[in-house]
Amino acid sequence: MGFVGAPGGMRWKVGGLPRISRMGLKSYRMLSAISGLAGSEVNMFRAKHILLSSRDMAESCQAQVQSGANFADVAKSISQCSSKDRGGDLGWFMAGTMASGFEKACREAAVGDTVVTETEFGWHVIQVNGKAIYPKSMTVQELSELYNNQELLENYQLIDVREVGERQCSPLSRMAGCYESDRCPLRLLHLSQRGEVDIAKLDHFEVLPMSEYEVWADSVENAERFDKSKPTVVMCHHGVRSAQMAYYFAQQGFEDVYNLTGGINAWSMAVDENVPKY
């Protein structure tokens, strides 16, 4: 019997940046709007598991892993779940999408722990590989309030993930004229292509092109460049690609991530008509 996990959801592409399948994006919207998943508590998990038929087998397997056996190798050899072909890797999944006992074990374990639990599918040896807080939503009106409150603004980081037309990869050194990061109390991560930045932009943006993931990945993921504890707002053209990157930042340990509903287009329509539309 296989173990049924989250449908759709996150997929990974070359270069390390995530993309969301159509099913995953639908789930993102539904769970955010209906289930009240977004909040301040951990509600995204990443785990590997080995599915077995008895407690004795699971505990023996756990002992092997804790003694140094490679989890993926053990999963491939004995797991009764189809995930064995991936070394037991279930990827990231959202709260409420796994069997309750499985999610409870992941929630209670520390990242890096290997634990045993039982569900209706059988006995599981679980290795918890990550925890995150699900991204929330922010309207352009709420973002406008931030811009009008300098004290509050200083506590936020904002992210723009736009792409349009052909990719135009520019060295980071050429971005220096687009922002004043040292003097800007609000560091607005600008994950976009230069073409879009030239068409329409907001003040105080720090340019961080998606196409240059290999350049900035280590500094972002290792918290050398940005503060993962600060509230972080992600924006694109219409709010779809920013959902994708909101996932990415959450999975990298950013604790309070918001997707800007409607993106810069909504800002131009509802807040500042002087920002060009495209």
Order of alpha helices (4+ residues) and beta strands (2+ residues): beta-beta-alpha-beta-alpha-alpha-beta-alpha-beta-beta-beta-alpha-alpha-beta-beta-alpha-beta-alpha-beta-alpha-beta-alpha
